[in-house]
Amino acid sequence: MKTIDIATAHNIVVTQELAGIIQRITAFALDALIIGTYAALIGLIFSSIEAMIYVAIGLVILLYHLIWEIYNNGQSPGKRLMHLRVVSIKGIRPSLQDYLLRWAFRLIDITFSIGTIGILSIVTSSKAQRIGDLLGRTAVINLRSSRQVDLKSLEQLSHQRKEIQYPEVVRYSDTDMLLIKQALQRYQRDQNRANTIFILDLSQKVRTDLSISANSADPLNFLKQILADYIILTR
């Protein structure tokens, strides 16, 4: 199975398994089924207004993947059901331009070539990318595999607390937690000034993301508790 190394914003490299061609075709088929069901319902509701049918169905067919991926963190309903996600190979969330490039080349990759160009590109590319992915510098990863690997790594914590202090932590993903764990390990190996500042900044960012007010826990113990809570709540 192909994998990709993605450097996060904190310069930590995370290895992700790329989605296979069968997984991507299945996700596409699920999305097509959703669109087809929607089109059938629109046809029944507006059976007497032909122009309305063309507009309502045409816009959804045209913008379905673009809108879902932009506003649902790289996942259409089909991708979500298959545990797939569009990510940037640059290590950050894809920009609007990345999504637009990826979407624009669906016409070549999928529509006009009936999917043959997209399939050939995915199979032959080292990062399983179709042309739209190559130009948008994106890739599609398999979240199910990442979850299995990351949780196994996360569960190697030296101690876990039974009491849940921060239930908000479920908003994060396994990859986010793995990043925190790796940051703690790096600090424990070398408690220099740079790593200390990084732990302080990371602790503050987590508090801000999860709307957690400051408490008596020092940043190191706070992050350890965050990890322990996540493991207990998601295992």
N, C-alpha and C positions, 0 to 999 in steps of 0.2 A: 504494500500500500504506500502511495506517495505521501510525503510529509513536507511541511514548509516551516522554516524557522522565522518567527516574527519578533523583531525587537520592539519592546514596549517603550512607552514614553520615558520610563525609568531605566532604559538601557539593559533590561533583563530579557534574555532571549527565551521565548516560549515555542516549543515544537508542537505544531498542530497537524493532525491528519487531514489530508485533502479529501473532499467528497469524491466518491467513485462515479463513473459514468452512469451506472445503473441507478444509483441514488439520485443523481441529478435528473435523469429521465423520469423517474418515478415522481419526483417533486414537481416537475413540469406537467406531468399527466394529471396530478392532483389539482394543480392550479387551473389547468384546462377544464377539468370537470366542474370546478367552482364557477368558472366563467360561463361554461355551457349551461349550468343550472340557472345562473342569473339571467342569461339571455332568454332562456325558455320562459322564465317568470315575466320578464319584461314584455315578451311577445304576447303572453296571455293578457297582461294588464292593459297594454296599449295596442291591442289588436286592430283597433280602428284608426290608429294614428301612425301611419307608416313612417313619417319623418321622425317622430319621437323615438320609434324603435331603433332606427339607424343611428341617431345621435346618442341615445343612452347606451346602446351596446357598443358602438364604435369607440366612444371615449373610454369605456372600461377596458376593452381589448387593447387599446393603444397605451393607456397609462397604468394599467393594473400593476405590473411588476415594478415600475419606477416608483409609484406612490408608496406601495407596501415596503419596498426596500429602504426608501428614505426615512419613512416615519415609523418603521418597525425594526430598526437596528439591523438592516440587512437581511430580513426574512420576509418572504411572501408566505401566505398560509401553507402552501405546499412545502416550502423549505422548512417551515416550523414543524410541520408534522413529521418530516424526515430528519429533523434535528440538524439542519444545515444552515449556514450563515455566510453572507458575503462579507469579506473583510478586506482591508487594505494590506498589501504586502509591505507597505512602508511602516507598519507598526502602529498606525493610528486608525481611527474610524474613517471609512471612506468619506471623502468630501462630496459636496453636491456635484462638482464637475466629474468626479470619478463615477458616480452613479449615472450621470447623464451620458457619459461616453459608453459605459457598459450597456445602458438601455438602447442607445442609438444604433449600436451594431447588432442588436437582436434581429434587425431586418436582414442582415447578411448571414449571420450565424444560424438563425432559426427559420425566419419567415420565408424568404425567397429561396433558400436552399433546402427547405423542409428538414432542417436540422442537421444535414449532412456535414456542412462546413464546421458547425459548432462541435459536433461529435469528433470529427477528425482532429480538430485543433485540441480538444480536451485530451484525447488519447495520446497524441504525439507531444504535447507540451510537458515540460519537466514539472510544471506547477499546476497541471490539469486546468489550464486556462483556455477559454474560447477567445476569439479575436477581441470581443468587447472587454474581457478581463485583461488581456494583454495591454490594450490601449488605456484602460482605466486603472491599471496597476492594482487589480483586485484578484481575489481568489475565493473559492467556496470551500469552507472547511466543514468537517464532520464533528459536530458538537458532542455527539454521543460517545465517540471514542475519546475525545478530550476529557470528558467528565470522568470516565473510568480511570484514565491515567492520572488525572490531577487529584482525584479523591484518594487514590492509593497513596500518592505522594503526601497529601495533606494529613492523612491518618497516621503518619509516622511521627507525629508530635510526641514529645517526651511525656507530657501530662495534659489531661483534659479535665475541665471543670464540669460538674454536673448541672450547676445552676445557670440558667440562661439570663444574661444581663442585657443583651442587645439583640432582640428579635428582629430589628430592622435589617440585620446583616443579610437576610435572605434576598435583598435587592441585588446583591453582588453575585458574580458568577464564580465558577471553580477557578477560572484563569485569574480573576482578580485576587482570590485568596492565595493562589499559588505564588503570585507576585509578592504578596505580603509575607508569606512564609519564607521566600527566598531572601527578602530584605532583612528579616530577622536573623536568618542564618548568616548572612554576610556581616551583620553587626556583631553577632556572637563570635565570629572568627577574628574580626578586627574592629575593635571599638575606637576607631580613629575619629577625628573631628568631622570628616565628610560623611561617614556612615551615621554618626550621631545626629547631624543636621538632617540627614535624609529620613531617619526614623521620626524625628520631630515633625518634619513636613508631611510625611505620610500619615502620621497619626492625626494631624490637623485636617488633612484632606478627607480622611475617612469620617471624622466627626462632621465635617461640613456636608459631605455627600449624604450621610444618613441622618442629618439634623440631630445629632447627639450633642447635648450640652457638656461643657467641661466638668469633670468630676475629680475626685482625689487620686484616681489611678494615674500612675506615670505613663508616658507614651509607650514604653516597652510592654508593660503589663496590659495596657489597654489593647494593643494589637494582638497579644497572645490570647486575650479573652475573646476578641473578635473572631479569631481563627477557631477557637474551641467552640464557640456558639454556633458558628457556621457548620462545622462538622456534625454537631449534635442535631441541628435542625434539618440538615439535608441528607443525612445518611439513610 
